[in-house]
Structures are given as C-alpha cells and as structure tokens.
C-alpha cells in the first residue's frame, strides 16, 4: 500500500478565553444598557392619565 503522512500539529496553541473576564464584561455592558434605556427616565414612572381612565376595573359576577 501507499504511505500517508499526517499533517504536522499546529504550532500555535488555541487562545484560552478568560471566562470570568468575559462574564464581568457582559454584566457591565448589560447594566450600562439598562441604565441608558429611555423608559428609565423619571417621566416613565408616571402612569399616563388616559391609559388609567380608559381601562375599567374588572368586575366578577357573583353567584
């Protein structure tokens, strides 16, 4: 039969990812995204009066 040569192993080791650093960066980015969200402003805490008036209370029927 024929002889085959296996390719030489790669000289460079694969890059090892620091999982804790990646997690910390992800959490920091998520917190920053939450604080700059437009609904986080003080005016977002107030309920619009037309929305509260348009929705009647639910009344359950009694037996």
PQR file with spaces between the fields and no chain letter, atoms N, CA, C, O and H, PARSE charges and radii, in Angstrom:
ATOM       1  N    UNK     1       0.753   -1.169    0.000 -0.4000 1.5000
ATOM       2  CA   UNK     1       0.000    0.000    0.000 -0.0000 2.0000
ATOM       3  C    UNK     1       0.821    1.275    0.000  0.5500 1.7000
ATOM       4  O    UNK     1       2.051    1.286    0.043 -0.5500 1.4000
ATOM       5  N    UNK     2       0.074    2.310   -0.050 -0.4000 1.5000
ATOM       6  CA   UNK     2       0.667    3.643   -0.073 -0.0000 2.0000
ATOM       7  C    UNK     2       0.872    4.154    1.346  0.5500 1.7000
ATOM       8  O    UNK     2       0.135    3.799    2.266 -0.5500 1.4000
ATOM       9  H    UNK     2      -0.925    2.302   -0.085  0.4000 1.0000
ATOM      10  N    UNK     3       1.884    4.991    1.500 -0.4000 1.5000
ATOM      11  CA   UNK     3       2.136    5.607    2.804 -0.0000 2.0000
ATOM      12  C    UNK     3       1.588    7.030    2.788  0.5500 1.7000
ATOM      13  O    UNK     3       1.780    7.779    1.830 -0.5500 1.4000
ATOM      14  H    UNK     3       2.482    5.279    0.753  0.4000 1.0000
ATOM      15  N    UNK     4       0.909    7.381    3.862 -0.4000 1.5000
ATOM      16  CA   UNK     4       0.368    8.727    4.008 -0.0000 2.0000
ATOM      17  C    UNK     4       1.057    9.400    5.177  0.5500 1.7000
ATOM      18  O    UNK     4       1.351    8.762    6.188 -0.5500 1.4000
ATOM      19  H    UNK     4       0.753    6.773    4.641  0.4000 1.0000
ATOM      20  N    UNK     5       1.311   10.679    5.036 -0.4000 1.5000
ATOM      21  CA   UNK     5       1.912   11.440    6.123 -0.0000 2.0000
ATOM      22  C    UNK     5       0.825   12.283    6.775  0.5500 1.7000
ATOM      23  O    UNK     5       0.045   12.955    6.101 -0.5500 1.4000
ATOM      24  H    UNK     5       1.072   11.196    4.214  0.4000 1.0000
ATOM      25  N    UNK     6       0.794   12.229    8.095 -0.4000 1.5000
ATOM      26  CA   UNK     6      -0.159   13.046    8.837 -0.0000 2.0000
ATOM      27  C    UNK     6       0.353   14.479    8.856  0.5500 1.7000
ATOM      28  O    UNK     6       1.560   14.702    8.953 -0.5500 1.4000
ATOM      29  H    UNK     6       1.427   11.683    8.642  0.4000 1.0000
ATOM      30  N    UNK     7      -0.546   15.452    8.765 -0.4000 1.5000
ATOM      31  CA   UNK     7      -0.098   16.845    8.817 -0.0000 2.0000
ATOM      32  C    UNK     7       0.494   17.165   10.189  0.5500 1.7000
ATOM      33  O    UNK     7       0.064   16.615   11.203 -0.5500 1.4000
ATOM      34  H    UNK     7      -1.526   15.271    8.686  0.4000 1.0000
ATOM      35  N    UNK     8       1.469   18.045   10.209 -0.4000 1.5000
ATOM      36  CA   UNK     8       2.122   18.429   11.464 -0.0000 2.0000
ATOM      37  C    UNK     8       1.113   19.155   12.347  0.5500 1.7000
ATOM      38  O    UNK     8       0.291   19.921   11.845 -0.5500 1.4000
ATOM      39  H    UNK     8       1.819   18.491    9.386  0.4000 1.0000
ATOM      40  N    UNK     9       1.166   18.925   13.648 -0.4000 1.5000
ATOM      41  CA   UNK     9       0.242   19.626   14.550 -0.0000 2.0000
ATOM      42  C    UNK     9       0.502   21.131   14.507  0.5500 1.7000
ATOM      43  O    UNK     9       1.628   21.576   14.282 -0.5500 1.4000
ATOM      44  H    UNK     9       1.833   18.302   14.056  0.4000 1.0000
ATOM      45  N    UNK    10      -0.535   21.883   14.722 -0.4000 1.5000
ATOM      46  CA   UNK    10      -0.418   23.339   14.670 -0.0000 2.0000
ATOM      47  C    UNK    10       0.530   23.813   15.760  0.5500 1.7000
ATOM      48  O    UNK    10       0.446   23.355   16.900 -0.5500 1.4000
ATOM      49  H    UNK    10      -1.449   21.521   14.905  0.4000 1.0000
ATOM      50  N    UNK    11       1.420   24.716   15.423 -0.4000 1.5000
ATOM      51  CA   UNK    11       2.419   25.203   16.367 -0.0000 2.0000
ATOM      52  C    UNK    11       1.796   26.147   17.387  0.5500 1.7000
ATOM      53  O    UNK    11       2.206   26.156   18.548 -0.5500 1.4000
ATOM      54  H    UNK    11       1.488   25.088   14.497  0.4000 1.0000
ATOM      55  N    UNK    12       0.820   26.936   16.976 -0.4000 1.5000
ATOM      56  CA   UNK    12       0.206   27.896   17.886 -0.0000 2.0000
ATOM      57  C    UNK    12      -0.887   27.212   18.698  0.5500 1.7000
ATOM      58  O    UNK    12      -1.750   26.522   18.154 -0.5500 1.4000
ATOM      59  H    UNK    12       0.487   26.929   16.033  0.4000 1.0000
ATOM      60  N    UNK    13      -0.831   27.414   19.991 -0.4000 1.5000
ATOM      61  CA   UNK    13      -1.861   26.855   20.871 -0.0000 2.0000
ATOM      62  C    UNK    13      -3.126   27.700   20.725  0.5500 1.7000
ATOM      63  O    UNK    13      -3.035   28.907   20.500 -0.5500 1.4000
ATOM      64  H    UNK    13      -0.130   27.974   20.433  0.4000 1.0000
ATOM      65  N    UNK    14      -4.291   27.093   20.849 -0.4000 1.5000
ATOM      66  CA   UNK    14      -5.524   27.879   20.746 -0.0000 2.0000
ATOM      67  C    UNK    14      -5.606   28.890   21.892  0.5500 1.7000
ATOM      68  O    UNK    14      -5.150   28.627   23.004 -0.5500 1.4000
ATOM      69  H    UNK    14      -4.365   26.113   21.032  0.4000 1.0000
ATOM      70  N    UNK    15      -6.188   30.035   21.602 -0.4000 1.5000
ATOM      71  CA   UNK    15      -6.309   31.086   22.614 -0.0000 2.0000
ATOM      72  C    UNK    15      -7.297   30.641   23.689  0.5500 1.7000
ATOM      73  O    UNK    15      -8.397   30.178   23.387 -0.5500 1.4000
ATOM      74  H    UNK    15      -6.559   30.249   20.698  0.4000 1.0000
ATOM      75  N    UNK    16      -6.888   30.787   24.935 -0.4000 1.5000
ATOM      76  CA   UNK    16      -7.743   30.420   26.062 -0.0000 2.0000
ATOM      77  C    UNK    16      -8.498   31.673   26.488  0.5500 1.7000
ATOM      78  O    UNK    16      -7.898   32.718   26.740 -0.5500 1.4000
ATOM      79  H    UNK    16      -5.995   31.163   25.180  0.4000 1.0000
ATOM      80  N    UNK    17      -9.804   31.557   26.565 -0.4000 1.5000
ATOM      81  CA   UNK    17     -10.641   32.692   26.929 -0.0000 2.0000
ATOM      82  C    UNK    17     -10.793   32.723   28.444  0.5500 1.7000
ATOM      83  O    UNK    17     -11.088   31.703   29.067 -0.5500 1.4000
ATOM      84  H    UNK    17     -10.292   30.708   26.361  0.4000 1.0000
ATOM      85  N    UNK    18     -10.592   33.894   29.030 -0.4000 1.5000
ATOM      86  CA   UNK    18     -10.801   34.065   30.467 -0.0000 2.0000
ATOM      87  C    UNK    18     -12.304   34.226   30.681  0.5500 1.7000
ATOM      88  O    UNK    18     -12.866   35.288   30.414 -0.5500 1.4000
ATOM      89  H    UNK    18     -10.352   34.723   28.524  0.4000 1.0000
ATOM      90  N    UNK    19     -12.941   33.179   31.160 -0.4000 1.5000
ATOM      91  CA   UNK    19     -14.402   33.181   31.283 -0.0000 2.0000
ATOM      92  C    UNK    19     -14.899   34.207   32.292  0.5500 1.7000
ATOM      93  O    UNK    19     -15.934   34.835   32.069 -0.5500 1.4000
ATOM      94  H    UNK    19     -12.484   32.316   31.378  0.4000 1.0000
ATOM      95  N    UNK    20     -14.185   34.389   33.396 -0.4000 1.5000
ATOM      96  CA   UNK    20     -14.619   35.367   34.396 -0.0000 2.0000
ATOM      97  C    UNK    20     -14.546   36.788   33.830  0.5500 1.7000
ATOM      98  O    UNK    20     -15.435   37.603   34.075 -0.5500 1.4000
ATOM      99  H    UNK    20     -13.344   33.879   33.577  0.4000 1.0000
ATOM     100  N    UNK    21     -13.497   37.078   33.082 -0.4000 1.5000
ATOM     101  CA   UNK    21     -13.377   38.413   32.489 -0.0000 2.0000
ATOM     102  C    UNK    21     -14.479   38.634   31.459  0.5500 1.7000
ATOM     103  O    UNK    21     -15.035   39.728   31.366 -0.5500 1.4000
ATOM     104  H    UNK    21     -12.775   36.415   32.883  0.4000 1.0000
ATOM     105  N    UNK    22     -14.793   37.607   30.693 -0.4000 1.5000
ATOM     106  CA   UNK    22     -15.862   37.722   29.703 -0.0000 2.0000
ATOM     107  C    UNK    22     -17.209   37.926   30.386  0.5500 1.7000
ATOM     108  O    UNK    22     -18.025   38.722   29.920 -0.5500 1.4000
ATOM     109  H    UNK    22     -14.342   36.718   30.769  0.4000 1.0000
ATOM     110  N    UNK    23     -17.450   37.216   31.482 -0.4000 1.5000
ATOM     111  CA   UNK    23     -18.700   37.359   32.224 -0.0000 2.0000
ATOM     112  C    UNK    23     -18.814   38.751   32.831  0.5500 1.7000
ATOM     113  O    UNK    23     -19.869   39.381   32.753 -0.5500 1.4000
ATOM     114  H    UNK    23     -16.787   36.570   31.861  0.4000 1.0000
ATOM     115  N    UNK    24     -17.728   39.234   33.437 -0.4000 1.5000
ATOM     116  CA   UNK    24     -17.753   40.564   34.042 -0.0000 2.0000
ATOM     117  C    UNK    24     -18.017   41.638   32.989  0.5500 1.7000
ATOM     118  O    UNK    24     -18.765   42.582   33.241 -0.5500 1.4000
ATOM     119  H    UNK    24     -16.872   38.722   33.500  0.4000 1.0000
ATOM     120  N    UNK    25     -17.411   41.501   31.821 -0.4000 1.5000
ATOM     121  CA   UNK    25     -17.632   42.473   30.751 -0.0000 2.0000
ATOM     122  C    UNK    25     -19.078   42.428   30.267  0.5500 1.7000
ATOM     123  O    UNK    25     -19.666   43.465   29.961 -0.5500 1.4000
ATOM     124  H    UNK    25     -16.803   40.734   31.616  0.4000 1.0000
ATOM     125  N    UNK    26     -19.647   41.238   30.198 -0.4000 1.5000
ATOM     126  CA   UNK    26     -21.028   41.087   29.754 -0.0000 2.0000
ATOM     127  C    UNK    26     -21.996   41.714   30.757  0.5500 1.7000
ATOM     128  O    UNK    26     -22.948   42.390   30.368 -0.5500 1.4000
ATOM     129  H    UNK    26     -19.169   40.395   30.446  0.4000 1.0000
ATOM     130  N    UNK    27     -21.750   41.488   32.045 -0.4000 1.5000
ATOM     131  CA   UNK    27     -22.612   42.050   33.089 -0.0000 2.0000
ATOM     132  C    UNK    27     -22.509   43.570   33.082  0.5500 1.7000
ATOM     133  O    UNK    27     -23.516   44.266   33.213 -0.5500 1.4000
ATOM     134  H    UNK    27     -20.976   40.938   32.361  0.4000 1.0000
ATOM     135  N    UNK    28     -21.299   44.079   32.930 -0.4000 1.5000
ATOM     136  CA   UNK    28     -21.100   45.531   32.896 -0.0000 2.0000
ATOM     137  C    UNK    28     -21.832   46.149   31.706  0.5500 1.7000
ATOM     138  O    UNK    28     -22.451   47.204   31.836 -0.5500 1.4000
ATOM     139  H    UNK    28     -20.482   43.514   32.823  0.4000 1.0000
ATOM     140  N    UNK    29     -21.761   45.495   30.554 -0.4000 1.5000
ATOM     141  CA   UNK    29     -22.447   46.002   29.365 -0.0000 2.0000
ATOM     142  C    UNK    29     -23.964   45.953   29.543  0.5500 1.7000
ATOM     143  O    UNK    29     -24.670   46.861   29.103 -0.5500 1.4000
ATOM     144  H    UNK    29     -21.258   44.637   30.449  0.4000 1.0000
ATOM     145  N    UNK    30     -24.466   44.903   30.181 -0.4000 1.5000
ATOM     146  CA   UNK    30     -25.910   44.784   30.397 -0.0000 2.0000
ATOM     147  C    UNK    30     -26.404   45.859   31.357  0.5500 1.7000
ATOM     148  O    UNK    30     -27.471   46.435   31.147 -0.5500 1.4000
ATOM     149  H    UNK    30     -23.893   44.165   30.539  0.4000 1.0000
ATOM     150  N    UNK    31     -25.631   46.134   32.416 -0.4000 1.5000
ATOM     151  CA   UNK    31     -26.021   47.181   33.365 -0.0000 2.0000
ATOM     152  C    UNK    31     -26.017   48.545   32.688  0.5500 1.7000
ATOM     153  O    UNK    31     -26.904   49.364   32.929 -0.5500 1.4000
ATOM     154  H    UNK    31     -24.765   45.666   32.587  0.4000 1.0000
ATOM     155  N    UNK    32     -25.025   48.788   31.844 -0.4000 1.5000
ATOM     156  CA   UNK    32     -24.954   50.069   31.139 -0.0000 2.0000
ATOM     157  C    UNK    32     -26.129   50.211   30.179  0.5500 1.7000
ATOM     158  O    UNK    32     -26.675   51.304   30.027 -0.5500 1.4000
ATOM     159  H    UNK    32     -24.305   48.122   31.647  0.4000 1.0000
ATOM     160  N    UNK    33     -26.520   49.127   29.535 -0.4000 1.5000
ATOM     161  CA   UNK    33     -27.647   49.177   28.601 -0.0000 2.0000
ATOM     162  C    UNK    33     -28.946   49.435   29.347  0.5500 1.7000
ATOM     163  O    UNK    33     -29.823   50.134   28.838 -0.5500 1.4000
ATOM     164  H    UNK    33     -26.077   48.239   29.658  0.4000 1.0000
ATOM     165  N    UNK    34     -29.081   48.881   30.544 -0.4000 1.5000
ATOM     166  CA   UNK    34     -30.300   49.085   31.322 -0.0000 2.0000
ATOM     167  C    UNK    34     -30.423   50.519   31.806  0.5500 1.7000
ATOM     168  O    UNK    34     -31.523   51.072   31.818 -0.5500 1.4000
ATOM     169  H    UNK    34     -28.369   48.314   30.957  0.4000 1.0000
ATOM     170  N    UNK    35     -29.307   51.134   32.208 -0.4000 1.5000
ATOM     171  CA   UNK    35     -29.385   52.487   32.755 -0.0000 2.0000
ATOM     172  C    UNK    35     -29.631   53.524   31.682  0.5500 1.7000
ATOM     173  O    UNK    35     -30.173   54.585   31.990 -0.5500 1.4000
ATOM     174  H    UNK    35     -28.414   50.684   32.198  0.4000 1.0000
ATOM     175  N    UNK    36     -29.263   53.274   30.438 -0.4000 1.5000
ATOM     176  CA   UNK    36     -29.477   54.273   29.398 -0.0000 2.0000
ATOM     177  C    UNK    36     -30.760   54.028   28.606  0.5500 1.7000
ATOM     178  O    UNK    36     -31.004   54.703   27.606 -0.5500 1.4000
ATOM     179  H    UNK    36     -28.822   52.412   30.187  0.4000 1.0000
ATOM     180  N    UNK    37     -31.576   53.075   29.038 -0.4000 1.5000
ATOM     181  CA   UNK    37     -32.829   52.783   28.342 -0.0000 2.0000
ATOM     182  C    UNK    37     -33.775   53.965   28.507  0.5500 1.7000
ATOM     183  O    UNK    37     -33.867   54.514   29.605 -0.5500 1.4000
ATOM     184  H    UNK    37     -31.378   52.527   29.850  0.4000 1.0000
ATOM     185  N    UNK    38     -34.484   54.377   27.456 -0.4000 1.5000
ATOM     186  CA   UNK    38     -35.357   55.545   27.536 -0.0000 2.0000
ATOM     187  C    UNK    38     -36.492   55.407   28.540  0.5500 1.7000
ATOM     188  O    UNK    38     -36.988   56.421   29.031 -0.5500 1.4000
ATOM     189  H    UNK    38     -34.410   53.930   26.564  0.4000 1.0000
ATOM     190  N    UNK    39     -36.911   54.221   28.854 -0.4000 1.5000
ATOM     191  CA   UNK    39     -38.010   54.057   29.808 -0.0000 2.0000
ATOM     192  C    UNK    39     -37.544   54.196   31.245  0.5500 1.7000
ATOM     193  O    UNK    39     -38.367   54.131   32.158 -0.5500 1.4000
ATOM     194  H    UNK    39     -36.508   53.398   28.455  0.4000 1.0000
ATOM     195  N    UNK    40     -36.263   54.384   31.476 -0.4000 1.5000
ATOM     196  CA   UNK    40     -35.738   54.514   32.828 -0.0000 2.0000
ATOM     197  C    UNK    40     -35.799   55.944   33.348  0.5500 1.7000
ATOM     198  O    UNK    40     -35.421   56.183   34.495 -0.5500 1.4000
ATOM     199  H    UNK    40     -35.594   54.437   30.734  0.4000 1.0000
ATOM     200  N    UNK    41     -36.256   56.893   32.558 -0.4000 1.5000
ATOM     201  CA   UNK    41     -36.316   58.282   32.983 -0.0000 2.0000
ATOM     202  C    UNK    41     -37.393   58.488   34.032  0.5500 1.7000
ATOM     203  O    UNK    41     -38.249   57.622   34.210 -0.5500 1.4000
ATOM     204  H    UNK    41     -36.563   56.698   31.626  0.4000 1.0000
ATOM     205  N    UNK    42     -37.371   59.626   34.738 -0.4000 1.5000
ATOM     206  CA   UNK    42     -38.375   59.876   35.787 -0.0000 2.0000
ATOM     207  C    UNK    42     -39.786   60.010   35.227  0.5500 1.7000
ATOM     208  O    UNK    42     -40.758   59.704   35.917 -0.5500 1.4000
ATOM     209  H    UNK    42     -36.676   60.330   34.594  0.4000 1.0000
ATOM     210  N    UNK    43     -39.906   60.466   33.983 -0.4000 1.5000
ATOM     211  CA   UNK    43     -41.247   60.584   33.397 -0.0000 2.0000
ATOM     212  C    UNK    43     -41.857   59.228   33.076  0.5500 1.7000
ATOM     213  O    UNK    43     -43.073   59.125   32.912 -0.5500 1.4000
ATOM     214  H    UNK    43     -39.116   60.715   33.423  0.4000 1.0000
ATOM     215  N    UNK    44     -41.034   58.186   32.984 -0.4000 1.5000
ATOM     216  CA   UNK    44     -41.546   56.849   32.684 -0.0000 2.0000
ATOM     217  C    UNK    44     -42.236   56.233   33.896  0.5500 1.7000
ATOM     218  O    UNK    44     -43.033   55.305   33.751 -0.5500 1.4000
ATOM     219  H    UNK    44     -40.047   58.270   33.117  0.4000 1.0000
ATOM     220  N    UNK    45     -41.934   56.745   35.095 -0.4000 1.5000
ATOM     221  CA   UNK    45     -42.538   56.186   36.301 -0.0000 2.0000
ATOM     222  C    UNK    45     -43.990   56.617   36.460  0.5500 1.7000
ATOM     223  O    UNK    45     -44.779   55.926   37.104 -0.5500 1.4000
ATOM     224  H    UNK    45     -41.287   57.498   35.213  0.4000 1.0000
ATOM     225  N    UNK    46     -44.340   57.747   35.879 -0.4000 1.5000
ATOM     226  CA   UNK    46     -45.708   58.240   35.989 -0.0000 2.0000
ATOM     227  C    UNK    46     -46.606   57.513   34.998  0.5500 1.7000
ATOM     228  O    UNK    46     -46.226   57.310   33.845 -0.5500 1.4000
ATOM     229  H    UNK    46     -43.699   58.308   35.355  0.4000 1.0000
ATOM     230  N    UNK    47     -47.794   57.121   35.445 -0.4000 1.5000
ATOM     231  CA   UNK    47     -48.741   56.473   34.545 -0.0000 2.0000
ATOM     232  C    UNK    47     -49.449   57.543   33.725  0.5500 1.7000
ATOM     233  O    UNK    47     -49.863   58.563   34.277 -0.5500 1.4000
ATOM     234  H    UNK    47     -48.102   57.286   36.382  0.4000 1.0000
ATOM     235  N    UNK    48     -49.593   57.335   32.442 -0.4000 1.5000
ATOM     236  CA   UNK    48     -50.349   58.304   31.647 -0.0000 2.0000
ATOM     237  C    UNK    48     -51.807   58.308   32.092  0.5500 1.7000
ATOM     238  O    UNK    48     -52.397   57.238   32.239 -0.5500 1.4000
ATOM     239  H    UNK    48     -49.256   56.507   31.994  0.4000 1.0000
ATOM     240  N    UNK    49     -52.400   59.468   32.308 -0.4000 1.5000
ATOM     241  CA   UNK    49     -53.779   59.509   32.823 -0.0000 2.0000
ATOM     242  C    UNK    49     -54.794   58.912   31.866  0.5500 1.7000
ATOM     243  O    UNK    49     -55.785   58.335   32.315 -0.5500 1.4000
ATOM     244  H    UNK    49     -51.920   60.337   32.188  0.4000 1.0000
ATOM     245  N    UNK    50     -54.582   59.032   30.560 -0.4000 1.5000
ATOM     246  CA   UNK    50     -55.565   58.485   29.623 -0.0000 2.0000
ATOM     247  C    UNK    50     -55.559   56.962   29.631  0.5500 1.7000
ATOM     248  O    UNK    50     -56.594   56.346   29.375 -0.5500 1.4000
ATOM     249  H    UNK    50     -53.778   59.501   30.195  0.4000 1.0000
ATOM     250  N    UNK    51     -54.434   56.351   29.916 -0.4000 1.5000
ATOM     251  CA   UNK    51     -54.363   54.892   29.953 -0.0000 2.0000
ATOM     252  C    UNK    51     -55.086   54.361   31.189  0.5500 1.7000
ATOM     253  O    UNK    51     -55.735   53.317   31.128 -0.5500 1.4000
ATOM     254  H    UNK    51     -53.594   56.852   30.124  0.4000 1.0000
ATOM     255  N    UNK    52     -54.978   55.066   32.292 -0.4000 1.5000
ATOM     256  CA   UNK    52     -55.625   54.624   33.519 -0.0000 2.0000
ATOM     257  C    UNK    52     -57.142   54.806   33.424  0.5500 1.7000
ATOM     258  O    UNK    52     -57.893   53.980   33.943 -0.5500 1.4000
ATOM     259  H    UNK    52     -54.450   55.914   32.342  0.4000 1.0000
ATOM     260  N    UNK    53     -57.596   55.867   32.774 -0.4000 1.5000
ATOM     261  CA   UNK    53     -59.025   56.138   32.676 -0.0000 2.0000
ATOM     262  C    UNK    53     -59.698   55.239   31.645  0.5500 1.7000
ATOM     263  O    UNK    53     -60.881   54.928   31.786 -0.5500 1.4000
ATOM     264  H    UNK    53     -56.986   56.537   32.352  0.4000 1.0000
ATOM     265  N    UNK    54     -58.983   54.822   30.628 -0.4000 1.5000
ATOM     266  CA   UNK    54     -59.575   54.027   29.563 -0.0000 2.0000
ATOM     267  C    UNK    54     -59.794   52.573   29.970  0.5500 1.7000
ATOM     268  O    UNK    54     -60.617   51.882   29.369 -0.5500 1.4000
ATOM     269  H    UNK    54     -58.023   55.074   30.514  0.4000 1.0000
ATOM     270  N    UNK    55     -59.081   52.108   30.967 -0.4000 1.5000
ATOM     271  CA   UNK    55     -59.175   50.710   31.366 -0.0000 2.0000
ATOM     272  C    UNK    55     -60.098   50.579   32.585  0.5500 1.7000
ATOM     273  O    UNK    55     -59.697   50.934   33.693 -0.5500 1.4000
ATOM     274  H    UNK    55     -58.413   52.670   31.455  0.4000 1.0000
ATOM     275  N    UNK    56     -61.323   50.076   32.401 -0.4000 1.5000
ATOM     276  CA   UNK    56     -62.229   49.937   33.549 -0.0000 2.0000
ATOM     277  C    UNK    56     -61.807   48.772   34.440  0.5500 1.7000
ATOM     278  O    UNK    56     -61.124   47.847   34.000 -0.5500 1.4000
ATOM     279  H    UNK    56     -61.649   49.788   31.501  0.4000 1.0000
ATOM     280  N    UNK    57     -62.225   48.840   35.690 -0.4000 1.5000
ATOM     281  CA   UNK    57     -61.929   47.749   36.613 -0.0000 2.0000
ATOM     282  C    UNK    57     -62.702   46.506   36.217  0.5500 1.7000
ATOM     283  O    UNK    57     -63.813   46.586   35.693 -0.5500 1.4000
ATOM     284  H    UNK    57     -62.779   49.591   36.047  0.4000 1.0000
ATOM     285  N    UNK    58     -62.106   45.372   36.474 -0.4000 1.5000
ATOM     286  CA   UNK    58     -62.765   44.108   36.165 -0.0000 2.0000
ATOM     287  C    UNK    58     -63.718   43.763   37.310  0.5500 1.7000
ATOM     288  O    UNK    58     -63.333   43.759   38.479 -0.5500 1.4000
ATOM     289  H    UNK    58     -61.204   45.307   36.900  0.4000 1.0000
ATOM     290  N    UNK    59     -64.940   43.481   36.955 -0.4000 1.5000
ATOM     291  CA   UNK    59     -65.944   43.140   37.957 -0.0000 2.0000
ATOM     292  C    UNK    59     -66.333   41.686   37.753  0.5500 1.7000
ATOM     293  O    UNK    59     -66.716   41.284   36.654 -0.5500 1.4000
ATOM     294  H    UNK    59     -65.252   43.484   36.005  0.4000 1.0000
ATOM     295  N    UNK    60     -66.232   40.906   38.809 -0.4000 1.5000
ATOM     296  CA   UNK    60     -66.615   39.496   38.719 -0.0000 2.0000
ATOM     297  C    UNK    60     -68.083   39.342   39.088  0.5500 1.7000
ATOM     298  O    UNK    60     -68.599   40.025   39.973 -0.5500 1.4000
ATOM     299  H    UNK    60     -65.920   41.232   39.702  0.4000 1.0000
ATOM     300  N    UNK    61     -68.729   38.441   38.396 -0.4000 1.5000
ATOM     301  CA   UNK    61     -70.126   38.163   38.705 -0.0000 2.0000
ATOM     302  C    UNK    61     -70.192   37.268   39.932  0.5500 1.7000
ATOM     303  O    UNK    61     -69.386   36.351   40.091 -0.5500 1.4000
ATOM     304  H    UNK    61     -68.310   37.886   37.677  0.4000 1.0000
ATOM     305  N    UNK    62     -71.143   37.540   40.779 -0.4000 1.5000
ATOM     306  CA   UNK    62     -71.326   36.674   41.943 -0.0000 2.0000
ATOM     307  C    UNK    62     -72.470   35.704   41.661  0.5500 1.7000
ATOM     308  O    UNK    62     -73.331   35.973   40.823 -0.5500 1.4000
ATOM     309  H    UNK    62     -71.797   38.285   40.649  0.4000 1.0000
ATOM     310  N    UNK    63     -72.471   34.600   42.350 -0.4000 1.5000
ATOM     311  CA   UNK    63     -73.456   33.554   42.085 -0.0000 2.0000
ATOM     312  C    UNK    63     -74.812   33.902   42.526  0.5500 1.7000
ATOM     313  O    UNK    63     -75.737   33.107   42.362 -0.5500 1.4000
ATOM     314  H    UNK    63     -71.771   34.382   43.030  0.4000 1.0000
